[in-house]
């Protein structure tokens, strides 16, 4: 069964972003920001508590240490540095999960880090080290170092499909600094197309093959709840069983 996941907990202090409360009524899986690209200790606590209460699986969404750029600007980092920053963030989330009676579901890198480790197996092995330590799956893109390293290490892998980001002709994502609004109907159609034929259109019209176990909807756009609801109606299962406001 295909699941629906979303990146949550991306507020900061008194500034609230995203539609976390409403999305928790629709999604199956939450990828929670751990403080480097967004989030703070109090946001982390309240997000984890809300997700656990809603019965939503909680995974770590570690990003680059770049609050100003929201983790969407690539950095030159060694594998050791990547491993340390991922371990630091996952450890923080695990502590809040333990306090709330939850458990770590998975690890999914955020933004530019997601792209960096998807292109560089050495960096991806550093992320895999943390997943192996906590004995959890990795989320990522099929056909990239995400999947290849997970397979090499024997770590369960959950491939994602994105409906609110464009794809390059090589199957990688076009990571933009500012999110754009996605038509819910177009998002639903992409999922239908991918389920039916195993391919979608890249931004330049090229047909690309996609393999996926979960669909991601970002929380930081104004209509993310509508997009998530449209996708949930297509994939069915546990997602559609949740109440949509």
C-alpha positions in Angstrom: 0.0 0.0 0.0 1.3 3.4 -0.9 1.6 5.8 2.0 1.3 9.6 2.2 4.1 11.5 4.0 4.7 15.2 4.7 7.5 17.3 6.2 6.3 18.8 9.5 7.7 20.9 12.4 9.2 23.5 10.2 8.2 26.5 12.3 10.7 28.5 14.3 10.0 30.1 17.7 7.1 32.5 17.5 6.9 32.1 13.7 4.5 29.4 12.5 4.8 27.8 9.1 3.0 25.0 7.4 -0.4 23.3 8.0 0.8 20.7 10.4 -2.4 20.3 12.5 -4.7 19.8 9.5 -2.2 17.6 7.7 -1.9 15.2 10.6 -5.6 14.3 10.0 -4.7 13.1 6.4 -1.1 11.8 6.3 0.3 8.5 7.3 3.9 9.6 8.0 5.5 12.8 9.3 9.1 13.7 8.6 9.9 16.1 11.5 12.5 18.9 11.2 15.1 18.6 13.9 16.4 22.1 14.3 19.1 22.7 11.7 17.1 23.9 8.6 14.0 24.7 10.7 12.4 23.9 14.0 13.4 24.6 17.6 13.1 22.5 20.8 9.6 23.6 21.6 8.4 23.1 18.0 10.0 19.7 18.1 8.2 18.8 21.3 4.8 19.9 20.2 5.1 18.4 16.7 6.1 15.0 18.1 3.4 15.0 20.7 0.7 15.9 18.1 1.9 13.3 15.6 2.0 10.5 18.3 -1.4 11.5 19.5 -2.7 11.4 15.9 -1.3 7.9 15.3 1.0 9.2 12.6 4.5 7.5 12.1 7.3 9.9 13.0 10.6 10.0 11.1 13.6 12.3 11.3 14.0 15.0 8.7 17.6 16.2 9.2 18.8 19.2 7.2 21.8 21.3 6.6 22.7 23.9 9.3 21.2 26.8 7.3 18.2 28.5 8.9 18.4 31.5 6.6 18.4 29.3 3.5 15.9 26.8 4.9 18.4 24.0 4.2 18.0 24.5 0.4 21.5 25.7 -0.3 24.1 23.0 -0.8 27.3 22.9 1.3 30.7 21.4 0.9 30.8 18.7 3.7 32.8 15.6 4.3 31.1 12.3 5.0 32.1 12.6 8.7 30.5 16.0 8.9 27.3 14.7 7.3 27.2 11.8 9.6 27.6 14.0 12.7 25.0 16.5 11.7 22.5 13.7 10.9 23.2 11.8 14.1 22.9 15.0 16.2 19.5 15.8 14.8 18.1 12.3 14.9 19.2 12.0 18.5 17.2 15.1 19.4 14.1 13.7 17.8 14.5 10.3 19.4 14.7 11.9 22.8 11.4 13.7 22.3 9.8 10.6 20.9 10.9 8.6 24.0 9.3 11.3 26.2 6.0 11.1 24.2 5.8 7.3 24.0 6.6 7.2 20.3 9.4 5.5 18.3 11.5 6.5 15.4 10.0 5.4 12.1 12.7 6.3 9.5 15.2 8.9 8.4 14.7 11.2 5.4 17.2 13.9 4.7 15.8 17.4 3.9 16.3 19.8 0.9 19.8 20.3 -0.4 21.1 17.5 1.9 18.6 15.1 0.2 20.1 16.0 -3.2 23.7 15.9 -2.0 23.5 12.4 -0.5 21.5 11.2 -3.5 24.3 12.1 -5.8 27.3 11.0 -3.6 27.4 7.4 -2.2 30.1 8.3 0.3 27.8 10.9 1.9 24.9 8.6 1.7 26.8 5.9 3.6 27.2 8.4 6.4 23.4 8.8 6.6 23.1 5.0 6.4 25.3 4.6 9.4 22.7 6.5 11.5 19.8 4.5 10.1 21.7 1.3 10.9 22.4 2.5 14.4 18.7 3.1 15.0 17.6 0.2 12.9 15.1 2.2 10.8 14.4 2.5 7.0 15.7 5.3 4.8 13.4 7.4 2.6 14.7 8.7 -0.8 14.5 8.6 -4.6 14.6 5.3 -6.5 17.5 5.1 -8.9 19.9 7.3 -6.8 22.5 6.7 -4.2 19.6 6.8 -1.7 18.4 3.4 -3.0 21.8 2.0 -4.0 23.5 2.5 -0.6 20.4 1.3 1.3 20.5 -1.9 -0.8 24.2 -2.4 -0.3 23.8 -2.0 3.4 20.7 -4.1 3.7 18.7 -1.2 5.1 15.0 -1.1 4.2 14.3 1.6 1.7 11.1 3.6 1.0 11.0 5.2 -2.4 9.2 8.5 -2.8 7.2 10.3 -5.4 6.9 14.1 -5.3 3.8 15.9 -6.5 4.7 19.4 -5.7 8.3 19.5 -7.1 9.4 19.3 -10.7 11.6 16.5 -11.9 14.7 16.8 -14.1 15.0 14.6 -17.2 17.4 12.3 -15.3 14.8 11.6 -12.6 16.3 13.9 -9.9 14.4 16.7 -8.3 14.5 20.4 -9.0 15.0 21.8 -5.5 14.0 25.5 -5.5 14.5 27.9 -2.6 10.9 29.1 -2.6 7.9 26.7 -2.9 5.3 27.2 -5.6 1.6 26.4 -5.4 0.6 23.1 -6.8 -2.8 22.5 -8.4 -4.4 19.7 -6.3 -5.9 18.2 -9.4 -2.5 18.1 -11.1 -1.0 16.4 -8.1 -3.7 13.8 -8.1 -3.2 13.2 -11.8 0.5 12.7 -11.4 -0.1 10.0 -8.8 -2.7 8.3 -11.0 -0.3 8.4 -14.0 2.5 7.0 -11.9 0.4 4.2 -10.5 -1.1 3.3 -13.9 2.0 3.4 -16.1 5.1 3.8 -13.8 6.1 7.0 -15.5 5.5 10.8 -15.3 6.5 13.9 -17.2 9.7 15.8 -16.3 9.6 19.6 -16.3 10.8 19.6 -20.0 8.2 17.0 -21.1 10.6 14.0 -21.0 8.9 10.8 -19.8 10.8 9.4 -16.8 10.2 6.1 -15.0 9.3 6.3 -11.4 9.1 3.7 -8.7 7.6 4.6 -5.3 6.2 3.4 -2.0 5.2 6.7 -0.6 4.0 10.1 -1.9 5.4 13.3 -0.4 3.4 16.5 0.0 5.3 19.5 1.5 3.6 21.4 4.3 4.9 24.9 3.6 2.6 25.9 0.8 -0.8 27.7 1.4 -2.8 24.9 -0.2 -0.9 21.9 1.1 -3.9 20.4 2.8 -5.9 20.5 -0.4 -3.0 18.8 -2.3 -2.6 16.2 0.4 -6.4 15.4 0.4 -6.4 15.1 -3.4 -3.5 12.7 -3.3 -5.0 10.7 -0.4 -8.2 10.2 -2.4 -6.1 8.6 -5.2 -3.9 6.3 -3.1 -6.7 5.3 -0.8 -6.1 3.0 2.2 -5.2 4.5 5.5 -4.8 8.0 4.1 -8.4 8.3 2.9 -9.7 6.9 6.1 -8.6 10.0 8.0 -10.9 12.9 8.4 -10.3 15.9 6.1 -11.4 19.2 7.6 
